[in-house]
Amino acid sequence: MYLPPHFAQLDPAALHALMREHPLAALVSLGEDGLTADHLPLEFDAMAGEYGTLLGHVARANPLWRVAAGTPVLVVFGGPQAYVSPSWYPSKAATHKVVPTWNYTVVHAHGVLQAVEDAPWLEALVGRLTDHHEAPRPAPWAVDDAPADYVQQMLRAIVGIRIPLTRLVGKWKVSQNRSEADRLGVADGLGDDPMAALVRRG
């Protein structure tokens, strides 16, 4: 990823927050047929390893867990993003030397994929993921709401994946290369879009 220094996000807390708030990631691996990307929600455990560990599961029929096990993978998490109109820059009125751009936040997580076929591990993971994503609902659904034999049947149809991370790279392209006046113009133009707050913070 092209990463000019002024767009580099070096704060681990910010990287961790993006991965937790936007858990659907693109897991890129290299197999016999070339590069492939699988899109799946992942749990991030910051306490497991120097850079943390990603945890998830895929369908047993998905070749990923066999083909990529023991190999390096890249996991891409995308955060807030937005189109930036040049008409939002106050400098447009003075010079007209402005063009459109796109602001975005992204984390690239690198590690080696491990396949996990341990049933209790999988059941605990599925329970945690379900509890986390159901929590905001007025009447959260729980894994225990389904018949136990059905849950076991579903668990046999999936395989866990664990990715101990070796590197985290963050890019926050939030108008840091513009003047303060232009940044405020972009933030105002974005209104209540989540990107507006990131632009204001710089």
N, C-alpha and C positions, 0 to 999 in steps of 0.2 A: 504494500500500500504506500502510495506517495504521501509523505508526511512532512510538510514544512514545519520547522520548529515552533512557529507561533500557533499552529493548530494541534500540537501534541498535548494530550491530556495525561498528566503524570501522577495524578492523585488516585491512589488505589481505591479510596472510598467512593469516588465518582465512578470508576470503572465497575466496581462491585454493584453499586446502586443501579446502573444501567442494565446489567445482566439480570438482576433480580426483578426490575420493573418491566423489562421487555424480554421475557424468557424464551420466546419462540426464536430459535436460532437456525442458521444454515450451517450444517456440518459438512464440510468439504473434505473428501477423501480421494485417494488415487488408487484405482483398481486396474485390472487387466484391460478394461475398455476405456481407460482414461479417467478424467476427473468426473466426480459426481457430487451432487449436493442433496442432502436429506434435511428436511425442515421438521424440527421437533422441539417441544418445550423441554428445557433443561433446568435442573436445580443446581444452584451454586453453593458450595460449602467452602467458605473462606478459611476455615480452620484446618482443612485437610491438605497439607502440603504447603510449600513456600508461596505458591501463587494461587492456591485453592484447587478445588476439584469440581468438575461438572458431572452430574449424574442424570441418567434418563433411561429410556427404554425404547425399543423398536419392535415391530412385528417379527416373529420368528422367521417368517417368510422373506423378510428383507435381508438381502445378502450382505448388507453393511457390516453386521457383527462378525461375520466370518471373514470377509475380504479385508476389512480394515483393522481387525484385531492385531495389536502389536505394531501398528504403523503410525507415523505422524499424521495428525489431522489438524485442520483449521476450522474453528467455530466462529461464525460472524454474528454478532448481536447488533441490531439496528435500533437506535433510540429516536428521539424527536428529529424531524426533518421538515423542511419547508422551502418552497420557491421564494426567491427574493427579487422583487421588481426594482429596476433602477430608478423608477419614479419615486421611490421612498427615500432616496438619498438627497439631502439638501444640496449637496455639491453638484447635482444635476443642473440646477438652475444657473450655477456659475460657469461650468465648463462643458456640460453635456458629454463629458468623457466618462461615461458609465455604461455598464452592460449588465444583463441579468446574471444571476448565479443561483446556487442551491446551497443552503445551509443544512448540516446534518451532524449527528453524533453516532459513533460506531465503536465497537470494541472487537478486536481480533484476539481470540484466545487460542493458544497453541498447546498441543499436548499429544500424548500417545494413547490411542483408544484401547480399552480393555473390555472384553465381553464378560458379563456376569450372569451365570445361570442358577445362582443360589435362590431357591424359592422364598425363604424368609426375608432375604435382602430385598427381593423384588416386591414382596407384599408390603414391606415397610415403606419402600420408596413410593409405591402407588398410593398408599395411605397418606403420606406426607403431601404429595402433589395435590391429591384430591382435597385434603383439608385446607391447604393454602388457597387454592383457587375457588373453593366453595365458600370460604369464610365471609366474603362480603354479602352473600345472599341472605335474605331474611330467614329462610329455612334450608340450611346447607344440607346437601346430599352427602352421605358417608358411604364408604365401601361396605360397611356392615349392613347397609340397607338392602344390598343384593343378597340372594341366597348363597350360602357358603360354597356349595358345590359349583355354582356358576362362577363365582370369583376364582376358584381354583382352576376351572377350565380356562378362563380368560388369562390367568397368570401363566399357564402352560403355553399360551400362544404368543408370549412376548419374551424378549431377552434383554437383560439390563446392559447398560453401557456406563463405564466409568472413565473419565478423562482427567488424570492428574495433570495440572497445567505446568508448563515449563516457561511460558512467557505470556504477558498481556500487553497489548498495544491499543491505546485509545486515541481517537481523532475527534476533536470537537471543532468543527468548522462553523463558527458562530459570529462571523463578521469581525474577528479580531484584527483583520488587515485594513479595516476602514477607520476613518476618523471618529471621534466620539459623537459628533453631530450626526454623521451617517449611521452609526450604530443605533442611536436613539430613534432616528427616522425609520430604520428597519423594524425596531421593536414596536413602534407605534403602528406601522403598517401591518404587522403580524397580528395586532389586536390581542385576543385571548389565546392564541396558539401557544402551546408549550414552549416552542422555540423562542418566543419573545422574551421570556424570563432568562433564558440562557444567553441571549444577545445582550441584555441589560447587564448581566454579571460579567460578560466578556470572558 
